[in-house]
């Protein structure tokens, strides 16, 4: 990771990991792709190798991110998908020209139409979001229980009752807060 920028929160689901490039949505927001180069870094880390990104492409990416988050939030709360979010997701999906390719080790990778084509990478992310929102994958969309985070994530736990987008950040923060509250209660009791 480049010095001076917050770390990426990486997950196993491309679309919801992408929405995690803006965290603490209900608190002091943390923008994890503040520059075009930082978007390139995120795409490369996620197997969507692009060489460069323009400010206009960064804005397209952020628009897609927010559309996926809006649609995932609606799906998690069992509300109708916002038509404007659906339109953005569909537009990005059809604008991309990426192809799934099989590696010699049997893994799926994405081959973008051009190494500088951020739109191809956004098409892959949009297609992943469509698969999740359409219910094509085993799991369910949920929202982080942290009152400041509220990130959308894809719960693939056996019971489908996961509460946190990331146990190492939001879950740990909540556990520490509970522990500290219990400590305060214990020290306030008369001996």
RARAFEN-V228465 format. One record per residue. N is the residue number from 1. RES is the residue in three letters. PHI is phi as a letter, one per 40 degrees, with the letter a starting at -180 (NA if undefined). PSI is psi as a letter, one per 40 degrees, with the letter a starting at -180 (NA if undefined). NEAR is the number of other C-alpha atoms within 12 Angstrom. Layout:
[[N | RES | PHI | PSI | NEAR] [N | RES | PHI | PSI | NEAR]]
This chain:
[[1 | UNK | NA | i | 18] [2 | UNK | c | h | 16] [3 | UNK | c | i | 7] [4 | UNK | g | e | 10] [5 | UNK | b | i | 19] [6 | UNK | c | i | 20] [7 | UNK | c | i | 22] [8 | UNK | c | i | 30] [9 | UNK | c | h | 33] [10 | UNK | c | i | 25] [11 | UNK | b | a | 23] [12 | UNK | c | e | 18] [13 | UNK | b | h | 31] [14 | UNK | d | d | 35] [15 | UNK | c | d | 41] [16 | UNK | c | d | 44] [17 | UNK | c | d | 33] [18 | UNK | c | d | 44] [19 | UNK | c | d | 45] [20 | UNK | c | e | 40] [21 | UNK | c | e | 40] [22 | UNK | b | h | 34] [23 | UNK | b | i | 37] [24 | UNK | f | f | 26] [25 | UNK | d | d | 25] [26 | UNK | b | e | 16] [27 | UNK | b | b | 15] [28 | UNK | c | g | 12] [29 | UNK | d | i | 19] [30 | UNK | b | h | 22] [31 | UNK | c | h | 25] [32 | UNK | c | e | 34] [33 | UNK | b | g | 36] [34 | UNK | c | e | 24] [35 | UNK | b | i | 24] [36 | UNK | d | d | 26] [37 | UNK | c | d | 25] [38 | UNK | c | d | 32] [39 | UNK | c | d | 41] [40 | UNK | d | d | 35] [41 | UNK | d | d | 28] [42 | UNK | c | d | 40] [43 | UNK | c | d | 39] [44 | UNK | c | d | 25] [45 | UNK | d | d | 21] [46 | UNK | c | e | 27] [47 | UNK | g | e | 22] [48 | UNK | b | g | 35] [49 | UNK | c | h | 30] [50 | UNK | b | i | 33] [51 | UNK | c | d | 22] [52 | UNK | a | i | 27] [53 | UNK | a | i | 31] [54 | UNK | c | i | 21] [55 | UNK | d | d | 19] [56 | UNK | c | d | 16] [57 | UNK | c | d | 28] [58 | UNK | c | d | 29] [59 | UNK | c | d | 21] [60 | UNK | c | d | 28] [61 | UNK | c | d | 44] [62 | UNK | c | d | 31] [63 | UNK | c | d | 27] [64 | UNK | c | d | 41] [65 | UNK | d | d | 40] [66 | UNK | c | d | 33] [67 | UNK | c | d | 36] [68 | UNK | c | d | 50] [69 | UNK | c | d | 41] [70 | UNK | c | d | 35] [71 | UNK | c | d | 40] [72 | UNK | c | d | 45] [73 | UNK | c | d | 30] [74 | UNK | c | d | 23] [75 | UNK | c | d | 29] [76 | UNK | c | d | 29] [77 | UNK | c | e | 18] [78 | UNK | f | f | 16] [79 | UNK | b | i | 13] [80 | UNK | c | i | 17] [81 | UNK | c | h | 25] [82 | UNK | c | h | 21] [83 | UNK | d | d | 16] [84 | UNK | c | d | 18] [85 | UNK | c | d | 29] [86 | UNK | c | d | 31] [87 | UNK | c | d | 21] [88 | UNK | c | d | 33] [89 | UNK | d | d | 41] [90 | UNK | c | d | 28] [91 | UNK | c | d | 26] [92 | UNK | c | d | 35] [93 | UNK | c | d | 29] [94 | UNK | c | e | 21] [95 | UNK | c | d | 24] [96 | UNK | c | i | 26] [97 | UNK | b | f | 25] [98 | UNK | c | i | 30] [99 | UNK | b | i | 19] [100 | UNK | c | h | 20] [101 | UNK | b | i | 14] [102 | UNK | c | h | 12] [103 | UNK | c | i | 11] [104 | UNK | d | d | 8] [105 | UNK | c | e | 8] [106 | UNK | g | e | 8] [107 | UNK | b | i | 11] [108 | UNK | c | h | 14] [109 | UNK | b | i | 21] [110 | UNK | b | h | 29] [111 | UNK | b | h | 25] [112 | UNK | c | i | 29] [113 | UNK | c | d | 23] [114 | UNK | a | i | 20] [115 | UNK | c | e | 22] [116 | UNK | b | e | 24] [117 | UNK | c | g | 29] [118 | UNK | c | d | 41] [119 | UNK | d | d | 38] [120 | UNK | c | d | 35] [121 | UNK | c | d | 49] [122 | UNK | c | d | 49] [123 | UNK | c | d | 37] [124 | UNK | c | d | 42] [125 | UNK | c | d | 43] [126 | UNK | c | d | 45] [127 | UNK | c | d | 34] [128 | UNK | c | d | 31] [129 | UNK | c | d | 43] [130 | UNK | c | d | 34] [131 | UNK | c | d | 27] [132 | UNK | c | d | 31] [133 | UNK | c | d | 38] [134 | UNK | c | e | 20] [135 | UNK | g | f | 17] [136 | UNK | c | e | 14] [137 | UNK | b | i | 17] [138 | UNK | c | h | 18] [139 | UNK | i | a | 23] [140 | UNK | a | i | 32] [141 | UNK | c | h | 42] [142 | UNK | a | i | 33] [143 | UNK | b | i | 37] [144 | UNK | d | h | 35] [145 | UNK | c | e | 27] [146 | UNK | c | h | 28] [147 | UNK | c | d | 21] [148 | UNK | c | e | 23] [149 | UNK | c | c | 31] [150 | UNK | f | f | 33] [151 | UNK | c | i | 43] [152 | UNK | c | h | 48] [153 | UNK | a | i | 46] [154 | UNK | b | h | 42] [155 | UNK | c | h | 30] [156 | UNK | b | e | 21] [157 | UNK | c | i | 16] [158 | UNK | d | d | 10] [159 | UNK | c | e | 11] [160 | UNK | f | f | 18] [161 | UNK | b | e | 19] [162 | UNK | d | i | 24] [163 | UNK | b | d | 29] [164 | UNK | b | i | 31] [165 | UNK | c | d | 39] [166 | UNK | a | h | 32] [167 | UNK | c | d | 20] [168 | UNK | c | e | 14] [169 | UNK | b | c | 24] [170 | UNK | c | d | 27] [171 | UNK | c | d | 23] [172 | UNK | c | d | 18] [173 | UNK | c | d | 21] [174 | UNK | c | d | 23] [175 | UNK | c | d | 18] [176 | UNK | c | d | 16] [177 | UNK | c | d | 15] [178 | UNK | c | d | 14] [179 | UNK | c | d | 14] [180 | UNK | c | d | 14] [181 | UNK | c | d | 14] [182 | UNK | c | d | 14] [183 | UNK | c | d | 13] [184 | UNK | c | d | 12] [185 | UNK | c | d | 12] [186 | UNK | c | d | 12] [187 | UNK | c | d | 11] [188 | UNK | c | e | 10] [189 | UNK | c | i | 9] [190 | UNK | c | i | 6] [191 | UNK | c | NA | 5]]
